[in-house]
Amino acid sequence: MQKKHDPNSKLIAENRRARFDYFIESELEAGIILTGSEVKSLRTGQSNIADSYASVENGELWLINSYIAALKQANRFDSHEERRHRKLLVSKRELSRLWQSVGREGMTLVPLKMYFNERGIVKIALGVAKGKKNADKRETEAKRDWARQKQRLLKQG
C-alpha cells in the first residue's frame, strides 16, 4: 500500500557536498531553536547549510554559519540575523557521545539535511564525519563512474 504524502514533511536544504568531502560514520537527528521569521523563511525554502558545521561549546550543541534568508514581510523587531549561531537540541546522552567522537582527531559534525518532519517541526540531520583526502575523493568518483557505466551496459545488452 502506498504511503500518503504528508504536506507538512518537506526537505528544506541538503548538503550534497558533505558525502563527497567526508566519510559519514554515523547520523543523528536534532531539533533546532528558531524564531518565527526564520520558520516562515524556511517554509519558502530560503536557506543554505552547505558552508555550515556543528560544534559543542559550553556543554551545548550549536549550528554555526548556516544561512536562513531574512523575510521581507517581517517587521524590523521580528526580523533575524541571517548567519547567527543556532542552538541544536539533543539528549544529554547524544551530546556526550558527540563530544567524545569530536574529541578524536579529524572528526567533525556536518549537517546533512534540514527538513520539516511529519509534524511540521524543523529538524536537522547531522553526520559524525571524518574528512577525505584527495585520493579518497578520486576513488569515490571512480566507483560512481563505474557504477554508472555498468548500468548503461546492462541497459543496452
C-alpha positions as CSV (number, residue, x, y, z in Angstrom):
1,M,0.0,0.0,0.0
2,Q,1.3,3.4,-1.0
3,K,2.1,5.9,1.8
4,K,0.1,9.2,1.7
5,H,2.3,12.2,1.0
6,D,2.3,14.4,4.1
7,P,2.1,18.1,3.2
8,N,4.0,19.0,6.4
9,S,7.1,17.0,5.7
10,K,9.4,18.8,3.3
11,L,13.1,18.9,2.5
12,I,14.3,22.5,3.1
13,A,18.1,22.2,2.4
14,E,20.5,19.5,1.7
15,N,24.3,19.4,1.9
16,R,25.1,17.2,-1.1
17,R,28.8,18.1,-0.9
18,A,29.2,16.5,2.5
19,R,29.1,12.9,1.3
20,F,31.8,13.8,-1.2
21,D,34.1,15.6,1.2
22,Y,33.6,13.4,4.3
23,F,33.3,9.7,5.4
24,I,30.0,9.8,7.3
25,E,30.4,7.4,10.3
26,S,27.0,7.9,12.0
27,E,23.9,10.1,11.6
28,L,21.5,11.6,14.1
29,E,18.5,13.9,14.1
30,A,18.5,17.1,16.1
31,G,15.9,19.8,16.8
32,I,16.8,23.4,16.2
33,I,15.7,26.6,18.1
34,L,14.4,29.1,15.6
35,T,12.5,32.4,15.7
36,G,9.1,32.9,13.9
37,S,10.5,34.8,11.0
38,E,13.2,32.0,10.5
39,V,10.5,29.4,10.3
40,K,8.4,31.4,7.8
41,S,11.5,31.9,5.7
42,L,12.3,28.2,5.8
43,R,8.7,27.5,4.6
44,T,9.6,29.4,1.4
45,G,12.8,27.4,1.1
46,Q,15.3,30.2,1.5
47,S,18.2,28.6,3.3
48,N,21.6,27.0,2.8
49,I,23.6,24.6,5.1
50,A,26.5,23.9,2.6
51,D,29.0,26.0,4.5
52,S,27.9,25.2,8.0
53,Y,29.0,22.9,10.7
54,A,28.0,21.9,14.3
55,S,30.1,22.4,17.4
56,V,29.9,21.5,21.0
57,E,30.5,24.7,23.1
58,N,30.0,25.1,26.9
59,G,28.0,21.8,27.0
60,E,25.6,22.8,24.3
61,L,25.4,21.9,20.6
62,W,25.4,24.8,18.1
63,L,24.9,25.1,14.3
64,I,27.4,27.6,13.0
65,N,27.3,29.6,9.7
66,S,24.0,28.3,8.4
67,Y,22.1,30.8,6.2
68,I,18.4,31.5,6.6
69,A,17.3,34.4,4.5
70,A,15.6,37.4,6.1
71,L,11.9,37.5,5.5
72,K,10.8,40.7,3.7
73,Q,7.4,40.7,5.3
74,A,8.8,40.6,8.8
75,N,8.8,43.8,10.7
76,R,12.0,45.3,12.0
77,F,11.5,43.9,15.5
78,D,10.8,40.3,14.3
79,S,13.5,40.0,11.7
80,H,16.5,37.8,12.4
81,E,20.2,37.8,11.7
82,E,20.9,35.6,8.7
83,R,24.0,33.8,9.8
84,R,23.6,33.7,13.6
85,H,24.6,30.6,15.8
86,R,21.5,28.4,16.3
87,K,21.2,26.1,19.2
88,L,20.6,22.4,18.4
89,L,18.5,20.2,20.7
90,V,19.8,16.7,21.5
91,S,19.6,14.5,24.6
92,K,22.4,14.6,27.2
93,R,23.5,11.1,26.2
94,E,23.7,12.1,22.5
95,L,25.6,15.2,23.4
96,S,28.2,13.3,25.4
97,R,28.6,10.8,22.6
98,L,29.1,13.6,20.1
99,W,31.6,15.4,22.4
100,Q,33.6,12.2,22.6
101,S,33.6,11.5,18.9
102,V,34.5,15.1,18.0
103,G,37.3,14.9,20.5
104,R,39.0,12.2,18.4
105,E,41.4,13.5,15.8
106,G,39.9,14.5,12.4
107,M,36.2,14.1,13.4
108,T,33.6,16.8,12.8
109,L,29.9,17.3,12.9
110,V,28.5,18.1,9.5
111,P,24.8,19.0,8.8
112,L,23.5,16.7,6.0
113,K,20.0,18.0,5.5
114,M,17.4,20.3,7.1
115,Y,13.7,19.3,6.8
116,F,10.2,19.6,8.3
117,N,9.2,16.3,9.8
118,E,5.7,14.9,9.6
119,R,4.5,17.1,12.5
120,G,5.8,20.2,10.7
121,I,8.7,20.7,13.1
122,V,12.1,21.7,11.7
123,K,14.8,19.0,12.2
124,I,18.4,18.8,11.1
125,A,20.2,15.5,10.3
126,L,23.8,15.7,11.5
127,G,26.6,13.3,10.5
128,V,29.7,12.5,12.6
129,A,32.3,12.6,9.8
130,K,36.0,12.3,9.0
131,G,37.5,14.3,6.2
132,K,38.5,12.6,3.0
133,K,41.9,13.1,1.3
134,N,42.1,13.9,-2.5
135,A,42.9,10.2,-3.3
136,D,39.8,9.1,-1.4
137,K,37.7,11.6,-3.4
138,R,39.1,10.3,-6.7
139,E,38.4,6.7,-5.6
140,T,34.8,7.6,-4.7
141,E,34.4,9.3,-8.1
142,A,35.8,6.3,-10.0
143,K,33.4,3.9,-8.2
144,R,30.5,6.2,-9.1
145,D,31.6,6.4,-12.7
146,W,32.0,2.6,-12.9
147,A,28.5,2.0,-11.4
148,R,27.0,4.4,-14.0
149,Q,28.8,2.7,-16.8
150,K,27.8,-0.7,-15.6
151,Q,24.1,0.4,-15.6
152,R,24.4,1.6,-19.2
153,L,25.9,-1.7,-20.3
154,L,23.2,-3.7,-18.5
155,K,20.5,-1.5,-20.0
156,Q,21.9,-2.0,-23.6
157,G,22.5,-5.7,-23.6
